[in-house]
Amino acid sequence: MKALLTEIFKVNKINTLAIVTTVAMLSACTTSIHRTDETADPYESVNRKIFDFNDSFYRNIGFPIERGYRKITTKSIRNRVADFVSNMDEPISTANYLLQLKPKETAISIARFAINSTLGLAGLFDVASGWGLEQDPTTTGATLASWCIADGPYIVVPLIGPSTPRNLIGSSADFLADPVYWMTMNDANYSAKISYPYTFVKYVSKYESYMDIYEELTKNAVDPYVAIRSAYMQNQQQYRCRFADEEEAPSYDFDFDIEE
Amino acid sequence: MKTKLFAFILTVLTAFSFNANAQVNAQAAEKFIKDTTAKGIEQIINANISQAEKDKRFYDLLNGALDLDFIGQFVLGRNWRTATPEQRKEFIAVYRDLNIATWSKRFNEFKGKNFVFKGTTPSSSKGQIFVDTVVPMDQGEPAKVVWRVREKNGDYKIVDIIIEGVSLAQSARSEYTAFIKNNPGGIDALIKDLQAKLKAQKSTK
């Protein structure tokens, strides 16, 4: 364990140098490291149009596919698929925990991948969680946030949904880092046989829980666009810059009082 | 000298007890949330009673535990000041029923799960405190659910529920403010829209 941690720190030193340089360059472009006001929305009119397009795409194509998926599978099968997909993405979390300079989380992520890929039958079962090695995945978006890159304005991306410039860069990086994607580059046969079907299954699995949250948030909303934006931007505020004051109050501790 | 010392002690004591009053009793606040969630799970969700009886019990439980007059006024934001007494009354009434209906349904989906209590966090707002809980999920880390509790005259009420960093009061306030701003019908249109949502929710039960 100790050897592993020393190894991680060694790698970290090199990465730190690279990151500090990148951060210095990027922060020159960003105006502030402060959190974006949840209601600030400079691209609202364009965003609303894309939101309406996405909404009809989800309701007419995406969600019917999800409901079909639920019909032809059992909960246990869906859990196996979700565990498999999560395990395939675990190395991305490992790299990002490393870049966030979180040795404990990095070690857990490495252990999770090792255990689940072997004892978990190629990732079909999340054995590691049962052993107390429970951990949520992390993303490049979270890494950028931890290095104090501002999130930027709220944007709605066609098909994908709510995002910010920071997260769009992050999710693109995560997508390109997926071996299933970059292996298509040199083998056309592979892409048709494995890559496309796998990517399809991966997104069907990932968006399954998203469907419930989306429907729950929009059902009683008088303005569904604002309901989704508010939830997304508030959720984003949990990402803290590593140079920020540790004692900073949580974002939801706003001044909550009324005139009586 | 004696009187001076006595006055000093009295001042310190008064100041201290005043300070103690301003601080919310963390244990009492946590116990209040524990009792409320336990009642919801044991006496309603897991109880062998009719759906009508469940609805009634949920209404009483949530109406007593949530300070919907306080939340309702907060979520209207600036628009509360310009609203007429009738509009205020009508808004609070529909907001109350819609929230209770929504939370009853959410609680129902909670079958077989439980809240794990993780202590409390102080709030910058006077007389308020956060009770931190997590809910174990099928996959990954447990979900974080934080209860914002307000103490008034020794009485505890929930004023906000924060799920994964998303405050329901803040979301409602953003949404209603945007709706009133974009809609020529203003608050009246908002009340009508919420009443229609409540009716739809009741009919799909």
HADDOCK unambig.tbl for C-alpha pairs under 7 A between the chains (distance, minus, plus):
assign (segid A and resid 39 and name CA) (segid B and resid 174 and name CA) 6.94 0.50 0.50
assign (segid A and resid 134 and name CA) (segid B and resid 140 and name CA) 6.04 0.50 0.50
assign (segid A and resid 134 and name CA) (segid B and resid 141 and name CA) 5.90 0.50 0.50
assign (segid A and resid 135 and name CA) (segid B and resid 140 and name CA) 5.86 0.50 0.50
assign (segid A and resid 135 and name CA) (segid B and resid 141 and name CA) 5.59 0.50 0.50
assign (segid A and resid 136 and name CA) (segid B and resid 140 and name CA) 5.31 0.50 0.50
assign (segid A and resid 136 and name CA) (segid B and resid 141 and name CA) 5.55 0.50 0.50
assign (segid A and resid 220 and name CA) (segid B and resid 197 and name CA) 6.25 0.50 0.50
assign (segid A and resid 222 and name CA) (segid B and resid 179 and name CA) 6.84 0.50 0.50
assign (segid A and resid 222 and name CA) (segid B and resid 193 and name CA) 6.83 0.50 0.50
assign (segid A and resid 223 and name CA) (segid B and resid 175 and name CA) 6.05 0.50 0.50
assign (segid A and resid 223 and name CA) (segid B and resid 179 and name CA) 6.32 0.50 0.50
assign (segid A and resid 226 and name CA) (segid B and resid 175 and name CA) 5.47 0.50 0.50
assign (segid A and resid 227 and name CA) (segid B and resid 171 and name CA) 6.34 0.50 0.50
assign (segid A and resid 227 and name CA) (segid B and resid 175 and name CA) 5.97 0.50 0.50
assign (segid A and resid 230 and name CA) (segid B and resid 171 and name CA) 5.53 0.50 0.50
assign (segid A and resid 230 and name CA) (segid B and resid 174 and name CA) 6.98 0.50 0.50
assign (segid A and resid 231 and name CA) (segid B and resid 166 and name CA) 5.58 0.50 0.50
assign (segid A and resid 231 and name CA) (segid B and resid 171 and name CA) 6.60 0.50 0.50
assign (segid A and resid 234 and name CA) (segid B and resid 165 and name CA) 6.19 0.50 0.50
assign (segid A and resid 234 and name CA) (segid B and resid 166 and name CA) 5.34 0.50 0.50
assign (segid A and resid 235 and name CA) (segid B and resid 164 and name CA) 6.43 0.50 0.50
assign (segid A and resid 235 and name CA) (segid B and resid 165 and name CA) 5.02 0.50 0.50
assign (segid A and resid 235 and name CA) (segid B and resid 166 and name CA) 5.58 0.50 0.50
assign (segid A and resid 238 and name CA) (segid B and resid 165 and name CA) 6.57 0.50 0.50
assign (segid A and resid 252 and name CA) (segid B and resid 165 and name CA) 6.79 0.50 0.50
assign (segid A and resid 252 and name CA) (segid B and resid 167 and name CA) 6.18 0.50 0.50
assign (segid A and resid 253 and name CA) (segid B and resid 123 and name CA) 6.18 0.50 0.50
assign (segid A and resid 253 and name CA) (segid B and resid 124 and name CA) 6.66 0.50 0.50
assign (segid A and resid 255 and name CA) (segid B and resid 125 and name CA) 5.78 0.50 0.50
assign (segid A and resid 256 and name CA) (segid B and resid 125 and name CA) 6.18 0.50 0.50
assign (segid A and resid 258 and name CA) (segid B and resid 73 and name CA) 6.88 0.50 0.50
assign (segid A and resid 258 and name CA) (segid B and resid 74 and name CA) 6.00 0.50 0.50
